[in-house]
Amino acid sequence: MAERLASKPRLRIEKLGLQDYLKTLARQRALVKRGQEQGGGDHLLLVEHDLIATIGTGGDFSQVKASAEWFKRREIKIVPVDRGGGVTLHSPGQLVAYPIVNLRASRDLHLYLRQLELVVVRTLADFGIEGTTRIGKTGVWLGNDKIAAIGIKVEKWITSHGFALNIANDLTLYSAIDQCGLKDAGVTSIKAASGIAPEFELVRESVIQNFTSVFGYEKESIECLAALHG
């Protein structure tokens, strides 16, 4: 089991519902800048996104298999972003978590990634699903199918981006890409694995509970909000 980072003084959790990807990206960048310049605690943004494809710094357009016309017909934008990893899809029915966390105390990216995986593994266990991790392949898996993709960015030891957990999103769309650049792997979701689509809010609450536990936040230091704040 991954060792915990030092306890954090404060965590602000923002339950944002369905949000535009670029708007949420701007929110992350503002929080990263604030953390670098002013400090003052960590944030966890929890959202769903409208359908969009993003390509991280470890990928390129060779990981996009479908034609430009295919994406145009479905009104799916393809957006290069500054996180690690390859190409992935975001869509309704997928929970996306963006931790803005100060890692200056530990300066351990490997530990941070393993902790994000542990959050997902514990969340899946809350719904009767046994997720696994793979050495050298960041993310959480069910057999040969990825159920959660992880891609992060760290600037001056402040994190952004995070993980995307498939709950009940449309998996057929993944035929258009090589998910995370992996040609020999599939994708799955909680619904596909269990036959049941749990309520988004229940999965979100499980992620909150497991995130705060894995990262060692004290209950009295946690603040929950339900809208974008400055």
LUMTI-431861 format. One record per atom (N, C-alpha, C, O): z, y, x; residue in three letters. Coordinates in steps of 0.2 Angstrom, whole numbers, plus 5000, padded with zeros to 4 digits. Layout:
# residues N
ZYXala/...
This chain:
# residues 230
500049945004met/500050005000met/500050065004met/500350065010met/499650115002ala/499650175007ala/500250215007ala/500650215002ala/500450245013glu/501050285013glu/500950345010glu/500450375010glu/501450375007arg/501450435004arg/501450495009arg/501750495014arg/501050545007leu/501150615010leu/501750645009leu/502150625004leu/501950695012ala/502650725011ala/502550755004ala/502050775002ala/503150765001ser/503150784994ser/502950864994ser/503050894999ser/502650874988lys/502350944988lys/502750984984lys/503150964979lys/502751054985pro/503251094981pro/502951114974pro/503451114970pro/502351104973arg/502151124966arg/501451094965arg/501051094970arg/501251074959leu/500651044957leu/500451074950leu/500851064946leu/499951114950arg/499651134944arg/499051094941arg/498551084945arg/499151064935ile/498651014933ile/498251054927ile/498651084923ile/497651054928glu/497251094923glu/496751034919glu/496351004922glu/496951024912lys/496550984908lys/496051024905lys/496151064900lys/495451014907leu/494851064906leu/494351044901leu/493951084899leu/494450974899gly/493950954894gly/493250954897gly/493150944903gly/492750964892leu/492050964894leu/491851024898leu/491951084894leu/491651024904gln/491551084908gln/490851084911gln/490651034913gln/490551144912asp/489951144916asp/490051134923asp/490551154926asp/489651094926tyr/489751074933tyr/489851124938tyr/490351134942tyr/489351174938leu/489351234942leu/489951274941leu/490251304946leu/490151284935lys/490751324934lys/491351294937lys/491751334940lys/491451234936thr/491951194939thr/491951204947thr/492451204950thr/491351194950leu/491351204957leu/491551264959leu/491851274964leu/491351324956ala/491551384957ala/492351394957ala/492651424961ala/492651364952arg/493351364951arg/493651324957arg/494151354960arg/493451274959gln/493651234965gln/493651284971gln/494151284975gln/493051314973arg/492951354978arg/493451414979arg/493751434984arg/493651444973ala/494051494972ala/494751474974ala/495151504977ala/494951414972leu/495651384973leu/495651364981leu/496251374983leu/495151344984val/495151324991val/495251384995val/495651384999val/494951444993lys/494951504997lys/495751534996lys/495951555001lys/495951524990arg/496651544989arg/497151504993arg/497651534996arg/497051444993gly/497451394997gly/497451415004gly/497951415008gly/496851425007gln/496751445014gln/497151515016gln/497451525021gln/497051565011glu/497251625013glu/498051645011glu/498351675014glu/498251605005gln/498851625002gln/499351565002gln/499951575001gln/499051505002gly/499551445001gly/499751444994gly/499351464989gly/500351414992gly/500551424986gly/500451364981gly/500451374975gly/500451304984gly/500451244979gly/499751214978gly/499251244980gly/499751154975asp/499151114974asp/498851114967asp/499251134963asp/498251094966his/497951094959his/497651024958his/497350994963his/497651004952leu/497250944950leu/496850964944leu/497150974939leu/496150974945leu/495750984939leu/495450924936leu/495250884940leu/495550914929leu/495250854926leu/494750874921leu/494950904916leu/494150844921val/493650864917val/493150814915val/493150754918val/492750824910glu/492150784909glu/491550834911glu/491650894910glu/490950814912his/490350854914his/489850834909his/489750774907his/489450884907asp/488750864904asp/488350834910asp/488450834916asp/487850794907leu/487450754912leu/487150794918leu/486750844917leu/487250774924ile/487050804930ile/487050754935ile/487450714936ile/486550754940ala/486550714946ala/486750764952ala/486450814953ala/487150734956thr/487350774962thr/487250734969thr/487250674969thr/487050764974ile/486850734980ile/487350764986ile/487350824987ile/487750724988gly/488250744994gly/487850745000gly/487350735001gly/488250765005thr/488050775012thr/487850715016thr/487450715021thr/488050655013gly/487850595016gly/487250565013gly/487050505014gly/486950595008gly/486350575004gly/485750625005gly/485850675008gly/485250605002asp/484650645001asp/484250624995asp/484450574992asp/483650654994phe/483250634988phe/482950564989phe/482650544984phe/482950534994ser/482750464995ser/483150414990ser/482950364989ser/483750434989gln/484150394985gln/484050404977gln/484350374973gln/483550454975val/483350464969val/482750424967val/482250434970val/482850374963lys/482250324962lys/481750344956lys/481150334956lys/482050374951ala/481650394945ala/481250464947ala/481350494952ala/480650474943ser/480250524945ser/480550594942ser/481050594939ser/480250644945ala/480450714943ala/480350724935ala/480750754932ala/479850694933glu/479750694925glu/480250664921glu/480450684916glu/480550604924trp/481050564921trp/481650614920trp/481950614914trp/481850644925phe/482450694925phe/482250754920phe/482750774917phe/481650774921lys/481450834917lys/481550814909lys/481750854905lys/481250764907arg/481250744900arg/481950734897arg/482150754892arg/482450714902arg/483150714899arg/483550774901arg/484150774900arg/483250824904glu/483550884905glu/484150874910glu/484750904909glu/484050834915ile/484550814920ile/484450854926ile/483850844929ile/484850904928lys/484750934935lys/484950894940lys/485450854940lys/484650904946ile/484850864952ile/485150924957ile/484750964959ile/485750924959val/486050974962val/486350954969val/486850904969val/486150974975pro/486450964981pro/487150994982pro/487151054980pro/487650964984val/488250984984val/488650974991val/488350934995val/489151004992asp/489451004999asp/490050955000asp/490450955005asp/490050904996arg/490550844997arg/490250795001arg/489650795002arg/490650745003gly/490350695007gly/490050645002gly/490150654996gly/489750595004gly/489450535000gly/488750554998gly/488450605000gly/488450504994gly/487750514992gly/487650534985gly/487950584983gly/487150514982val/486950534975val/487350494970val/487550444971val/487550534965thr/487950504959thr/487750544953thr/487450594953thr/487950514947leu/487850544941leu/488550564938leu/489050524938leu/488550624934his/489150644930his/488850644923his/488350674922his/489250624918ser/489050624911ser/489650614907ser/490250594909ser/489650634900pro/490150624896pro/490450554895pro/489950504896pro/491050544895gly/491350474895gly/491550454902gly/491750404903gly/491450504907gln/491750494914gln/492250544915gln/492150604914gln/492850524918leu/493350564920leu/493250584927leu/493250544932leu/493250654928val/493150674935val/493750714937val/494050754933val/494050694943ala/494650734945ala/494550764952ala/494250744957ala/494750834952tyr/494650874958tyr/495350894960tyr/495550944958tyr/495650864965pro/496250884968pro/496050934974pro/495650934978pro/496450994973ile/496451044978ile/497151044982ile/497551074979ile/497151004987val/497750984990val/497751004997val/497251005001val/498351034999asn/498451055006asn/498650995011asn/499250965010asn/498250975015leu/498350925020leu/498650945027leu/498650905031leu/498851005027arg/499051035034arg/499650995037arg/499650985043arg/500050965033ala/500650935035ala/500450865038ala/500750845044ala/499950825035ser/499850765038ser/499150765042ser/499150725047ser/498650805040arg/498050805044arg/497750735044arg/497450715049arg/497750695039asp/497550625039asp/497050615033asp/497350605027asp/496450615034leu/495950605029leu/495950535027leu/495750525021leu/495950495032his/495950425030his/496550405025his/496350375020his/497150425026leu/497650415021leu/497550445015leu/497650415009leu/497250505015tyr/497050545008tyr/496550505004tyr/496650494998tyr/496050475007leu/495550435004leu/495850375001leu/495750354995leu/496250345005arg/496650285002arg/497050294997arg/497150254992arg/497350354997gln/497850374991gln/497450384985gln/497650364979gln/496850414985leu/496450424979leu/496250364977leu/496250354970leu/496050314981glu/495850244978glu/496450214975glu/496350184970glu/497050224978leu/497650194975leu/497750224968leu/497950184963leu/497650284967val/497750314960val/497250284955val/497550264950val/496650274957val/496150244953val/496350164951val/496350144946val/496550134956val/496750064956val/497350054951val/497350014946val/497850094952arg/498450094947arg/498250114940arg/498450084935arg/497750164939thr/497550184933thr/497250124929thr/497350114923thr/496750094933leu/496450034930leu/496949984928leu/496849954923leu/497449974932ala/497949924930ala/498249934924ala/498449894920ala/498350004922asp/498650024916asp/498249994910asp/498549994904asp/497649984911phe/497149964906phe/496949894907phe/496449864904phe/497349854910gly/497249784911gly/496649764916gly/496349704915gly/496449804920ile/495849794924ile/496049794932ile/496449844934ile/495849744936glu/496049744943glu/495449774947glu/494949734948glu/495549834949gly/495149864953gly/495249844961gly/495849834962gly/494749844965thr/494849834972thr/494549884976thr/494149924974thr/494649884983thr/494349924987thr/494049884993thr/494149824993thr/493549924996arg/493149885002arg/493249925008arg/493149985008arg/493349895014ile/493349925020ile/492649955022ile/492149915021ile/492650015023gly/492050045025gly/491650075019gly/491150105020gly/491850065013lys/491450085007lys/491950115002lys/492250084998lys/492050185003thr/492550224999thr/492350214992thr/491750224990thr/492850204988gly/492750204981gly/493250144978gly/493550114982gly/493150134971val/493550074968val/492950034965val/492550054962val/493049964965trp/492549914963trp/492849864959trp/493449854959trp/492449834954leu/492549774951leu/492049724953leu/491449724951leu/492149674957gly/491649634960gly/491149674964gly/491349714969gly/490549674963asn/490049704966asn/489849774963asn/489349804965asn/490249794958asp/490049854954asp/490549904955asp/491149894955asp/490349964956lys/490750024958lys/490950054951lys/490550064947lys/491650064950ile/491850094944ile/492150164945ile/492150204940ile/492250184951ala/492450244953ala/492150264960ala/492250234965ala/491850324960ala/491550354966ala/491950404969ala/492250444965ala/492050414975ile/492450464978ile/492050504983ile/491650474988ile/492050564983gly/491750614988gly/492150674989gly/492250704984gly/492350694995ile/492750744996ile/492450795001ile/492050785004ile/492750855001lys/492650905006lys/493350935008lys/493750935004lys/493450945015val/494050975017val/493851035022val/493451025027val/494151095020glu/494051155024glu/494751175026glu/495151195022glu/494851185033lys/495451205035lys/496051175032lys/496551195030lys/495951105031trp/496451055028trp/496551075021trp/497151045018trp/496151105017ile/496251115010ile/495651065007ile/495051075008ile/495851025002thr/495350975000thr/494951004993thr/495251054990thr/494350984992ser/494050994986ser/493650934984ser/493550884988ser/493250934978his/492950874975his/493450824974his/494050834974his/493250764974gly/493750704972gly/493450644970gly/493050614973gly/493650624964phe/493350554961phe/493150554954phe/493350604950phe/492650514953ala/492350504946ala/492550434943ala/492250394947ala/492850434938leu/493050364935leu/492650354929leu/492750394924leu/492250294929asn/491850284923asn/492250254917asn/492550194918asn/492350284912ile/492750254906ile/492250224901ile/492250164900ile/491750264898ala/491350244893ala/490650284893ala/490350294888ala/490450304899asn/489850334900asn/489250294900asn/489350234900asn/488650314899asp/488050284898asp/487850254905asp/487550294909asp/487950194906leu/487750164913leu/487050154914leu/486850144920leu/486650154909thr/485950134910thr/485550194914thr/485050184917thr/485850254914leu/485550304917leu/485650294925leu/485250324929leu/486050254927tyr/486150244934tyr/485550204937tyr/485450204944tyr/485050184933ser/484450154936ser/484050204939ser/483550184943ser/484150264938ala/483750314941ala/483950334948ala/483550374952ala/484550304950ile/484750324957ile/484950264961ile/485150214958ile/485050264967asp/485450224971asp/486150254972asp/486250294976asp/486650224967gln/487250254967gln/487650254974gln/487750204977gln/487750314976cys/488150324982cys/487750304988cys/487950284994cys/487050294987gly/486650264992gly/486650194993gly/486350164998gly/486950154989leu/487050084989leu/486550044985leu/486550044979leu/486050014989lys/485549984985lys/485649914983lys/485349894978lys/486249884985asp/486349814983asp/487049814979asp/487349764978asp/487249864976ala/487849864972ala/487649894965ala/487149934964ala/488049874960gly/487949904953gly/488449954951gly/488849974955gly/488549964945val/489050014942val/489349984936val/488949944933val/489950004934thr/490249974928thr/490750034926thr/490750084929thr/491050014920ser/491550064917ser/492050024914ser/492049964914ser/492550054912ile/493150024909ile/492849994902ile/493049934901ile/492450024899lys/492149994892lys/491749934894lys/491849884891lys/491349934899ala/490949874901ala/491349824903ala/491149764902ala/491849834907ala/492249784910ala/492749744905ala/492849684905ala/492949784900ser/493449764895ser/493249754888ser/493549714884ser/492649784887gly/492449784880gly/492749834875gly/492549834869gly/493149874878ile/493549924874ile/493449994878ile/493549994884ile/493350044874ala/493350114877ala/493950144875ala/494050164869ala/494450154880pro/495050184878pro/494950264877pro/494450284880pro/495350294874glu/495250364873glu/495350404880glu/495750384884glu/494850454880phe/494850484886phe/495550514888phe/495750514894phe/495850544883glu/496550574885glu/497050524887glu/497450544891glu/497050464885leu/497450414888leu/497350394895leu/497850384899leu/496650394897val/496550384904val/496750444908val/496950434914val/496650494905arg/496750564909arg/497550564910arg/497750574916arg/497950544905glu/498650544906glu/498850494911glu/499350504915glu/498550434911ser/498650384916ser/498550404923ser/498950394928ser/497950444924val/497750474931val/498350524933val/498550524939val/498550564928ile/499050614930ile/499650584933ile/499950594938ile/499950534929gln/500550494931gln/500450464937gln/500950464942gln/499850424939asn/499850394945asn/499650444951asn/499850424956asn/499350494949phe/499250544955phe/499850574957phe/499950574963phe/500250594952thr/500950624954thr/501350574958thr/501750594962thr/501350514956ser/501750464959ser/501550444966ser/501950444971ser/500850434967val/500650414973val/500750474978val/500850464984val/500650534976phe/500650594981phe/501350624981phe/501450664985phe/501850594977gly/502550614978gly/502750684976gly/503150714978gly/502450704970tyr/502650764967tyr/503250754963tyr/503350704960tyr/503650804963glu/504350804959glu/504150824952glu/503750874951glu/504450794947lys/504250804940lys/504350884939lys/503950914935lys/504950914941glu/505050984940glu/504551034943glu/504551084941glu/504151004948ser/503651054951ser/502951044948ser/502551084950ser/502951014942ile/502251004940ile/502151044933ile/502551044929ile/501551084933glu/501451124928glu/500751104925glu/500251094929glu/500751094918cys/500151074915cys/499851124911cys/500151164907cys/499151144912leu/498851194908leu/498251164905leu/498051104906leu/497951194900ala/497351164896ala/496751214896ala/496351204891ala/496751254901ala/496151304901ala/496051324908ala/496451324912ala/495451354909leu/495351384916leu/495751444917leu/495751484912leu/496051454922his/496451504924his/496251534930his/495951504935his/496451604931gly/496251634938gly/496751624943gly/496751644948gly/
